[in-house]
Amino acid sequence: MLSQKKNIYIYILPFAFWPPEAVVGRRRAHRSSSASPVGQQPQPAGLGHGPASPPEERGERTVPGPLGAARGARWRGAPLNLLARGRSPEPRPRPLPPGGMRGARRRLCSALLLAYGLFSLYAAYTVFLRPRRPAAPRPPHRDRRGPRDIDHVSLGNEEWNPWEADEKNEQIASQQRYENNVKMIKNAKSHLEETSLRVQIWGKAAIGLYLWQHIFEGHLEPADVTAPWREGSQKAGKTYFSFITGPSVVPGYFSVEAENVVLVLNGREKAKIAYATQWLHYAQTLIQTHKIQRVAVVLLGNEQCNNEWIQPYLKRHGGFVNLLFVTYDYALVNEADIFQWPLGVATYRNFPVVEPSWSMLHDPRSYLCNFLGTVYKNSSRETLMEILKQDGLDKLCWIAAREQWQPQETNESFKNYQDALLQSDLTLSPVGINTECYRIYEACSYGSLPVIEDVMTPGDCGNSSMYHSAPLQLLKTMGAPFIFIKNWKELPAILEKEKQMSLQEKIQRRKKLIEWYQNFKAWMRQKFINTLENSFLPSDKG
């Protein structure tokens, strides 16, 4: 409809605005050309005779009287030769008066303009102002691919909305976000309800890293081992644990975030004991001011089990320490409030958490055994070195002995030690100041079976009232698959048997060793958690 209206406008406009003089001129030219004789061009008026010549001078005959006047008017302007020949010229059209022609043109143009204006107003009214009739409903398009969503098809008086699908998707997404938020809030609430105990561990001894990273398999941020402050957290059982360590953890200069605290302390030497005592006094002050309620201690004990200094702080002796986990075969271990704790790996030398690999389990190893350590004067380690040299066994083993103990390893020596564990089937572990040493746990990490000298060392260790299988009471109780010997003279026979073993047998032994060590750490973790919860959580009795 709109295109037809545009065609009408195009047709009317040229005539509505055409100059009137042009239209009249065209008509005159047409009439003049039609009035001229055939083969003769029309002559302008007065051409050759002058514009003001009378009829007599132009050769025209005049007829007197009224008839002559009428006839003269009819024949005026005709040449005499035509009259003489008896031919009558074509009658000339009578020109309209100038004023009458202009009035007609003006009326015609006004009429056209008025019609154009009225038509334009009607068109504008029809397009913009006239109310639209409701469109008849169209039948839905039948798709061969099957039924589709009919929400996008207009029904009745409803019009199709091109944004309807996006709006619906946004509503669905908003509803899902709301439901997820509600679910998250409920989960957080249930998580808080399930977490009945919050414990903060203050790691002020290297053994704390073995507790957190190796047994709890926790992470610390930042990962840089030289950072002054490191922390981590995790939930285990009904307990939420947080762990802090580093030189910046100083009494009174950090936030106490739990009512239950586990202190990890070093009690091997007098200087370490003095530092540990400061932390115990700080914890006692927090208990007295009701900032914390319960305290447990994980203690790197003395290698000869001289740990009498800790006893006054135990709750059984009037102190405030509820639980004590101590390394080595401490005689006062009773599995009630004093428990034996594993020595673990040398985290002070940054021994890593080792993940077993396929090659670690299946590849053949270059050496039967290894020993990298300090050889003390008049110790069984000197005996071990002599036995290895007698039969040339030292050529089958990776041996690197030194005369003085070094607390810190160089990068090269530490790498050599790790390579020796990885490339040896057996790791020899002679006694030092104590039977238990880091080498036992480090060898387990790489699948190298420890060969342990199972003898008691001087000191107060091993006189437990409950267990009489010391030394290494904890490891033996857990069924450690080690080789225990009483004398290093048994070593040649062990190595000879090792030569006869097939690779498949060694692979099975490595798998068994690594699996046991993983289970051992998991068991210690669970025992630690259960002991804390049983002691720290309020009893349901009564």
N, C-alpha and C positions, 0 to 999 in steps of 0.2 A: 504494500500500500504506500509506503513512504517513498519507494523508488518511482511509482507512477506520479506522485505529487511533484517530485523533482523534475520529471519530464515535462509536466504542464508548465512549471515555472520557466523552464528553458525556452519553451515555445512561445510564451506570452511576452517575455522580457524584450526581445528585439523590436516588436511592434509598439510596445508601450513607450519606449524611449527613442524612436526614430524621429528625426527632425521633420516637421510638417513641410517645410519648403522643399525638401528632397522628394517627398511623396508627390507634391503638385508638379514639380519640374519633370519628374518621370512621366506623369500623365500627359503633360503638354507635349513632350517630345514624341510620345507614342501617337497622339492624335495628329500631330503635324505630319509625321511620316506616313500615316494612313491617308491623309487628305491630299497629298501630292500626286500628280499624274505618274503613270508608270514610266519609268526611265527618265524622269525629271526630278532633280533635287529641289526641295522646297527653298524658296527665296525668302530672305528676311524682309520684313515690311519696309517699303520705301526704298529698296535697293535699286539704284540707278535712276530714281525719280526724285529722291529727296524726301525727307520725312514729312514736310508740310505742304506738298503739292496738292492742289485741288483735283477733283476727279477729271475735269476737262483737260487739264494739262497732262494727266497721266494716260490720256487716250480712252477714258471711260465715257460711255454714253449715259446721258441723263434723260429720264422720262419725266416730263412735267406732270404735275398733279399728284393726288394722293397715291394713285397706283404707281406712278413713277417713283414716288418716294419710297414706297414699299419695295418696288422692284429694284429701285436703286440701292436700297439697303441690302437686297439679296445679291445683286450682281456687282456691288461695289468692290472695286479692287480687281476685277477680272480684266485681262488684257483685251484690247480692241480686236486683235486678230482672231481671238476665239469667238468673239461675238459676230465678227464678220463671216466667219466660216459656219455659223449656225450651231456651234457647239456650246453647250452650257456647262460652265465649270461646276465642280463639286461645291455644294454649299459649305461654307465655313462654319464651324461650331461657334456657337454664341458664347463668348467668354463670360464666366460668372463675375459678379462684382467682387473686388478684392476683400471687402469687409465680410461678405457672406461666406467666402471660402475659409477665411481664418476662424470664424465662429464655429463652423462645422468641425474643423480640425480640433479646435479646443474642446468641444463637447465630446468628440470621439476619444481624445487622450484622457480627459477627465473620467469618462466612463471606464476605460481600461484600467486606469490607476485605482479607481474605486473598487472595481472587481478584483484586482490583484490584492488590494489591502484586505478586502473581506475574505478572500480565499486564504490569505496568509493567517489571518486571525483564526479562521476555522481550523486550519491545519495545526496551529499551535495549541488550540484548545483540545483537539483530538489527541495529540501526542502527549501533552504534558498535564492537562487538567481533567480530562475525562476519566472517570473511574473505570478500572479494568474489570472485565467479567471473569469470574473464576474459570480456570482452565479445566477442561474435562479430563478426568483421570485416564491415564494411559495404561494399558495392560503391561505388567512387568515383562521385561525381556527374558525370554527363555534361553538359558545358556546350555549348550550341549555338554559342557564339562560338569554339569551337575548343579545342584542348588547352591546359591550363593547367599550372602548376607543381604536381606531385604531391608535393612535399616536405612540404606541410602536411596530407596525408591520413594517418591512422594506419594502419599495416600490422601485422598479427599482434598481438603483445602490446604494441606501442608505443602510447603515448597521445599525443594531439595537444597540441602545445605552442604556446600563443598567442603566445609571444615568439620562436618559432623564426625567423621572417622577420627580425626586428630583429637577433637574434644573428648570423644569417648575413650580413646587410648590414654589420654592424660588423666581422665577420671579414674580409669582402672589402675594406672601407675600410682596415682595419689593414694588410692585405697590400699594398694599393696605396701607402699611406704609406711602408711599409718599402721597397718597390721604388723609389719616387720618391727617398727619401733615399739609397739605394744609387746610383741614377743620378746624383744631384746630386754625391755624393762622387766618383764616377768622372769626371764632367765637370770638377769643380774640379781633380782630379788631372791630367787631360789638359790643362786650361787652364794649369796651372802648368808642365807639360812643354812646351807650345807656347810659352809666354812665356819666351823665353830671355834677355831683357834688361829690366832695370828702370832707368828714367831719371827723375831728378827735375829739374824746371826751376825755377830761381830767377829770377823776373821782377822785375828791378830797373830796368827802363826801360819806357816806355809802349809801345814796339814789341813787348814781350812779350805784351801783350793782343791785338795784331794776330795774332801767332803762334798764340795759344791759342784765341781766340774766333772769328777770321775764317778762318784757314787750317785749324786743327784742328777748328773748329766745336765746341769744348768749352764746358762750363758751369762757372761759378764759384759757390761758396757762401761767404758770403751774396751775394745779387744786388746789394746796395747798393754802389755804386762808391766810396763814402766810407769803407767799412769798413776798419779797420786791418789785417785779415788776411783773405785770400780764397784759396780752394784749389779744385782740381778734379782729376779723374783720368780716364783712358780707356786702352783697349788698342788698339793699332794695329800690324798686322803681327805680328812676334814680340816687340814691345816694349810694356811697360806704362809709361805716362807719368803722372806726377803733377806738378801745377803749383801753386806758391805765389807770392803777391805781396802787396804792401801795405806800409805804413810799419813795421809790427811785425816784418817779416822783416829781422832784424839779424844780422850775423855772430856766431855762438856762442850765439844765443838761440832756436834752433829745431831741430827734429829732422831729422837727415840720414838719409833713409830709403832711399837707393840708393847703389850703388857708382859709378854714372855720373851726372854732373851736367852740365846745360846752364845756363850763366850768361848772362842777358840784361842787357846793360850799355849805358850811354849815354856816348859818347865825343865829343860835339860840341864841348864847351867845356872849358876847363882845370879848372873846378870839378867838372864831371861826370867828367872823366878821373881826378881825385884820388879821387873816391868809388869809381869803378870799380876803381882800383888796390887799394883796401882789400879789395874782394871777391876780387880775384885772389890777393892774399896769403893770405887766409883759405882759399881753395881749395887753394893750394899747401901750407899747413900740414896740411890734411886728407889730402892725398896723402902727405905725408911721414910722417904717423902711421898710414897704411894704413886710413883710414876711408873713403876713396873711391879709385877707381883711374883713372878717365878723366874728362876735362873737355873740353867744347865751349863756344864763346862765340858768341852772336848779338849783334853790335855795331851800334848806331846810330852810324854813322861820321860823320866830319866832312864838311860839305857841299863842302869843297874837297879832300876825300880825304887830309887830313893825318893819317894813322893810324900814324905811325912808332912811337909809344909802345907799341903792342900787340905789335910784332914780337919783342922779347926774351922774351915769355911763350909764343911759339909753340914747339912741340916741335922744329921744324926748326932753330930757333936755340938749342937747348939748354933750352928751357922745358918746360912740362908741358901746354900746351893742344894737344889733338890736332887739333881742327877749329875753323875760324873762318868764320862767316857774317856778311858785312858789307854795309851798304847803299851805294848809289851805285856808280859805275863805278870801283871801286878798281883801281889799276894792277897790284897783285899777285895778282889773282884768277887761279887756275890750274886750277880744277875738280879739284884733287887733295886739298888740305887747306884751301884758301881759296876760298870760294864767294860769289857775289853774292846778296844777299837783297833782296826788295822793300821799299820804304819803307812802303807801306800807307797806311791812313787815319789821321787824327789822333785816336788813341784818348785822348790826353791831354786832348782836348776832348770826350771821351765820344761820339765818333761811333759810331752803333749798327751792328749787323749788320742789313742791310736785306734783307727777303724780297720778291722780285718779286711784284707783284699784277697782276691782269687790267687794272685801270685804268692802271697804270704802263706797260703795254705797248701798250694800244690807244687810250687817250684822246688826242685832239689836244692839243698843248701851246701855250701862249699866246705864247711867246717863241722867236725863232730861236736866240738864244745868251744866255750870261750870263758875267759876270765880277764877282766880289766878292773884293777883295783889296787889298793894299797897293801903291801906285805909288811906286817908288823914284826918286830923282833920277837923271837921265841914264841911264835904263834903257830897254829896249825896251817897257816897259809904258807909258811916256809916249807912245811912238810909236803904240801900240795905241789909246790914248785919243783921240789926234788923228784917226786914221783913222775911228773910230766916229762922231766928231762931224761930219766933213766932209760926208758924204752922208746924214746923219740916221739912220744905222744904229743909233745909241744908243737910238732910239725903238722899234726892233724887238727890242732885247735888254735883259735885266735887268742894269743896271750899277750897282755900288755900290763906288766907289773910296775909299780912305783913304790918308793920307800916312804913317802910322806903323803898324808891325806890332803887333798885340795878341796876346799868348800865350793869353789866355783870352777866350772869347766870352761875351756875356750871353745869357740865354735868348731874348731877342727877336732878336738878331743871328744866333744859331745856327739859329733857326727860319726866318728869312728866307733863310739860306744853303741849307737843305734844300729849301725851297719853290722857290728859283731853280733848283736842280738838277732837281727834279721837273717843273717847268713849262717847261724849255728843251730844245730839240732838240740844241744844241751847247753845250759848255763850253770857253771859251777859256782856255788855259794858257800864258801867257808865262813865260819863264825868270825865275828869281829869283837867289839865290846859286847854285843848282844847277838843272839842267834838270828833274830829277825832283822832284815835289812831291806832297803829299797829295791835291791837287785831282784829279789824274789818276785815282786809285783811288776817290775819293769820287764822281766823275762816273760811273764804271762801275757803281757800286752802284745808281744811279738810272736807268740807261739813257740818260744824256746823253753823246753822243759827244765825247771830248776832241779839241780842236784844239791841237796841241802845237807850240811853237816849237822846232824841231829844230836847236839850235846848242849848241856847247860853251861852258861857262862858265869863268872863270879858275880856276886851281888845278892840282892834280896828277891830276885825274880823266881818264879816257879814254885813257891811254897803255898799254893792256893789250897784253901780248905775244901773247895768244891771239886776241883779238877786236879788230876795227878798225871796228866799226859804232857806236861810242859817239857821242853819249850814248844813254842808255836801252837799253843792250846787252841786258839781260835781257828787257825787254818786246818788243823787236824780234825776238829769237830765238824768242820764244813766239808770234810772228805777231799781235801786237796790231792790231786793225782800227781804228786811229786815223787822224786826218788830220794828217800831218806837213807843216809849212811852214817855210821858211827866213826868210821876211820877212812881216811883218804886212800888207804891201801886197797880198798875195794874198787877204786876207780878204774884200773886197767881192765878188770873183768867187765865192768859196765860198758867201757868204750869198745871192747871186743864184741860184745853183744850188739852194740850199736852198728858196727860194721856189717853185721849179718842181716840187719833189718832191711826190708824192701821199701821203696819209696811210698807205696800204697799204705804200708803199715805206719810209716811216719806221718803221712797225711792224716790218717785217722787219729793218730795221737795228737797232732796239732789241733784238729777240730775239737777233740774232747777237752783239751786244755783251755782253749779260748772260750768254749762254751761254759766250762766250769767257772772261769774267771768272771764272765758276764753275769752268771747266776749268783756268784758270790757277792758282787757289788749290789745287785738288785736285792739280795737278801739283807745285806747290811742297811740299805736304804729303808726297807720296810721295817726292819727291827728298830731303827732310829725313830721313825715316825710313830710307830705303835707305842714305843716307850714314852715319848713326849706326850702323846695324847692320853695315855693311861695315867700319867702323873699330873699333867697340867689341867686336863678337863675335869670339871666337877663330877663327882660320882653320883650316880642315880640312886644309890642306896639311901634309904631313909627319907 
